[in-house]
Amino acid sequence: MTSVTFFVQFVVIMLLVVSIVYCDLVGHGRHELVNGKIVKLRGNTKIAEKPEDLEFYKNMPGSCDVEMDKDGHIILWYLKHSNTTKEGCSIDLVVRDALDPNSEFPMRFGIQHNKELTDCLADMRFDWDRAMADNMSAMTSNLLGFTFSLKNGEFDRVKGGFAERHKKFCGDVSKCKDRGGKCLEVGDHSVGWARSGDYVRVNIQHIGETIFWTCQSKVTHNRHEADVPHYFDKEMDFTNCIKTPRDYFCFKEKNVRRPKKWRITDEDYTNKEYSSLFTFHILPTTSMQTSMQNLWIECDKDADKEDCNENAAFQQCEKMFIKFPHFVFKMLVPDNSANKQTTTEETTTMVTCPTVTFDPYVNCPVIDCPSFFGCPDVDCPAKKDSKKTLQITLVIVGSIILLLMFTALLICLFVSKSK
């Protein structure tokens, strides 16, 4: 019977090992993500209701320079020569489960200067007859790079720049190389500001891509501020004033970074309206510096140009900003009330979490929100990373071992009865 007891104990241990689920840590708060759901909020767990609620977050490492205006909108500032331009930053937002499928994640990108914008915006010299700019490097004079929905390890890698990959990663190798680009694994985003004629022009470009999409605003560059609404359309293309066909040469369309909503299932989080997490990251200048310098300033051909040094700032105007509308986004901050403050874990990017069974959304909630609601897509990623591969391997190996142990147990029982 001793042998039978040993095998029973061994089987129990193996069941515990196989049932372990690894989770990723996401966002500024390093929240636990399992099977596309946030099973535990950490660090930032409370919705900011007033400007004072942001102060504790703003004093934390990796935080963004944010404020809440009188209408409740969250404004993220990107200041010239600030720590954000050097290190990047992260912000945790919560959104409604139901957003407008034709215009998701709406936000306003803007630029400010203490003098007229004419003083700090470069002239693109846009030629309407040829529908192209003669000075495409103008957009690098004020450029803001950003991304979203990253796991913490991914953000650290992106901060260092985008390494060249095998040609199979390109959407069109010849067009990418001929235009001075290199094949990249993923397409992150940037918004650049310039002027053309009398007006401010805003440009969308994926970092490292050899083409961009430009939009002329209605604001003249003799003003001190301009802002333009941007959003992700139903194809999840980042769009501003006009929808145009998208071509991708230096990476594949499927590898363009798209935003994700992660449903919050943490029982300690009780807000049923803003019930999905959306993480947003500002990229440091270093993440886009080399690729943008080579593409538009041709620093790889002449490194002695003024804007080719490693400390070149992609910002001539005093401030750039992103405004997140209050009726779509709320910001998560630390709950520093008594006995509720949680600490951010810094030692690892992977922890063990309880097993969570994935179940898709069934119905759309009815929400009184101006034109930003609809059924969300079920977050069920097909691409498995190395951690998920490890999990599957453990399950398979564990199942085989359990089968062998069960067989051995039956043999022991049979031998025991024979005696």
Secondary structure by P-SEA (a helix, b strand, c coil): caaaaaaaaaaaaaaaaaabbbbbbbcccbbbbccccccccccccccccccccccccccccccccccccccbbbbbbbccccccccccbbbbbbbbccccccccbbbbbbcccccccccccccccccccccccccccccccbbbbbcccccaaaaaaaaaccccccccccccaaaaaaabbbbbccccbbbbbbccccbbbbbbbccccccbbbbbccccccccbbbbbbbbccccccccccccbbbbccccccccbbbbbbbbcccccccccccbbbbbbbbcccccaaaaaaacccccccccccccccccccccccccbbbbbcccbbbbccccccccbbbbbccccbbbbcbbbbbccccccccccccccccccccccccccaaaaaaaaaaaaaaaaaaaaaaaaaaaaaaaaac
